[in-house]
Amino acid sequence: MTQTTSPTLAALSTATAAEALAFLTDTPAEELVAAIRATADAELSRLVAREEIRIPAVRGVLGRLHEYADPAALAVIAGRVRIDLARDDARLGNHLLVIEGGTVDVETDVPARTPADLVLATTVVGFIRLVSGEGNAALDYLAGRLDVRGDCALALAVGGLFTIPGSESRALDPSALAPADVARALTGVPVAHVREVMASGFRPIVLAEVFSRIPDHLDERKAARVDLAIGFQLSGGPVDAGGPERHTVRVTRGTCTVRPSEEGERRDATLLCDGADFLRLVTGHLNPVTGVLRGQLKVRGEKAKALQLLSVMRIPSPARPAS
């Protein structure tokens, strides 16, 4: 197969297994990532559906993980990560990454029950996107594109390990969860899955990011004459979490602050809900009035004040109407 200075994955559409492995192994990492990023999911799925491509693609990427890893991040990560790959309902193999001492050792085609600190289950396309710096581990988990079992902190560390070849920066920070991105990720996702995620070890990361970004979504014009304090009490966390999270959002004449709630502080109202419903609320997937009527959102204190807070926030608009 002839390799050009600007390779494209279209070259794989007629390649043999040996040619595909050579292409994926020998193409400079920066050029290979550029080719992957220029290829739509549908086309990437079609390519990896070929028997001649699928296994070389997995082994080619696994064999080059050290080229995509940020050495500084790699130096502080340790653990055993099993990656379970699938296409549709067909299992495509289990692979083990042993990360220790600044190195990544890869064992391919390990038994399905090989012990690991973390298990990531995804499609071949999802795996390729993740290690090429396009996939975000936390967003993929929220969207149901990635199944995470085990050490969630390790999952975030691994998700943030990969760099864009040719640059000095990490491709994505998997703990950076902008509400607009979360809103898109949750579109069409079953509520049961959102509840599962918000009962996992990812919950504190998600909530910390969302609460920290609330002031950025204040509509200063609408809030210019508003003075209120609304508490949030969120249930549905892990059984060992030590009770519901409590935060207070204060809006004072066009400014907004968010802090953990303190005993005895003044609040106009407190909104009580499950953490999953809170996430759906602040990303536009749950209408506040509907949530109150259905009992998903309960208000202790002045309901009008609670609704006023939501009215002065620029809540992201998901790809489908809120319900």
C-alpha positions, 0 to 999 in steps of 0.5 A, spaced: 500 500 500 502 506 498 502 511 503 502 519 502 504 525 506 497 526 508 494 519 509 487 518 510 483 512 512 480 510 506 486 507 504 484 501 509 477 500 505 481 495 500 487 493 505 489 486 507 490 485 514 498 485 513 497 492 509 492 495 515 497 493 520 503 496 517 499 502 515 496 503 523 503 501 525 508 505 521 504 512 519 506 517 524 502 518 530 500 525 528 498 524 521 494 518 524 490 522 529 489 527 523 486 521 519 482 519 524 479 525 526 477 527 519 473 520 518 466 520 520 463 515 525 459 511 520 465 511 516 470 508 521 464 503 523 464 501 516 472 500 516 472 496 523 467 492 520 472 489 516 475 482 518 481 485 515 481 491 519 478 490 526 484 486 529 489 490 526 486 496 528 485 494 535 492 491 536 495 497 532 492 502 537 494 498 543 501 497 541 502 505 540 499 507 546 505 510 549 506 515 543 499 518 545 500 518 553 502 524 556 509 522 560 507 527 566 500 524 567 503 517 566 508 518 571 503 519 577 498 513 574 498 506 577 493 500 576 491 495 571 485 497 566 482 492 562 478 494 556 473 490 553 471 491 546 465 490 542 461 491 536 454 490 536 453 484 540 459 481 538 465 481 543 472 483 540 476 481 545 479 483 552 485 487 553 489 489 559 493 495 560 498 495 566 500 502 568 506 503 573 512 507 573 511 511 567 510 505 562 504 502 559 505 494 558 499 491 554 497 484 554 492 483 548 486 477 548 486 476 555 481 472 559 474 475 560 475 475 568 482 477 568 483 481 575 483 489 574 482 495 578 478 498 572 474 495 567 472 500 561 467 497 556 466 500 549 466 499 542 472 499 537 470 506 534 469 509 541 476 506 544 479 509 537 476 516 539 478 515 546 485 514 545 486 519 539 483 525 544 476 526 541 473 522 546 471 524 553 471 518 558 466 522 563 461 524 557 462 518 554 459 514 560 454 519 561 451 518 554 452 510 555 457 510 550 462 507 555 461 502 561 465 503 567 466 498 573 471 499 578 476 505 580 472 511 577 478 516 579 483 511 575 478 512 569 478 519 569 486 519 570 486 514 564 481 518 560 486 524 561 492 521 559 492 522 552 495 527 548 494 530 541 500 527 538 505 533 535 502 538 541 504 539 548 497 539 551 492 533 553 487 532 548 481 533 553 480 533 560 475 528 562 473 532 568 471 538 565 464 538 564 461 544 561 453 544 562 452 544 554 456 538 553 453 534 558 446 537 555 448 534 548 451 527 552 444 526 555 440 527 549 436 520 548 439 517 554 434 513 559 433 516 565 435 509 569 442 510 566 443 517 568 441 515 575 446 509 575 451 514 573 449 519 579 450 513 584 457 511 582 464 514 584 463 519 578 457 523 582 462 528 586 466 529 580 460 531 576 456 535 581 463 539 583 463 541 575 456 543 575 456 547 581 462 550 580 459 553 573 452 555 575 455 562 576 457 562 569 450 561 566 447 567 570 443 572 566 446 578 569 440 582 566 435 578 568 438 578 575 440 585 576 434 586 581 434 579 584 436 577 591 435 570 593 438 564 596 436 557 594 439 551 597 439 544 593 439 538 597 441 532 593 439 525 594 441 518 590 448 518 592 452 511 593 450 508 600 457 510 603 457 517 601 454 520 608 448 523 606 445 528 601 449 533 598 447 540 600 449 547 596 446 554 596 446 558 590 445 566 592 444 571 587 445 578 589 443 584 584 446 580 578 452 576 581 452 569 583 455 565 588 455 557 590 457 554 596 456 548 601 450 549 605 451 551 612 447 550 618 442 556 620 444 560 614 438 564 611 435 561 605 428 563 601 427 556 599 430 549 598 430 544 592 430 537 594 431 532 589 435 526 586 442 527 583 440 525 577 434 529 576 438 535 578 443 534 573 437 533 568 434 540 570 440 544 569 442 541 562 435 542 560 432 535 560 427 536 566 422 542 566 422 545 573 414 546 573 413 539 570 418 536 575 415 539 581 408 537 579 411 530 578 414 530 585 421 529 582 423 536 585 420 538 592 421 545 594 421 547 602 420 554 603 418 559 597 416 555 591 416 562 587 423 564 589 426 557 587 422 558 580 425 565 580 432 562 580 431 558 574 428 563 570 434 568 571 439 562 569 441 560 562 440 553 562 442 549 556 438 547 550 438 540 549 437 537 542 430 535 544 425 538 548 425 538 556 420 533 559 
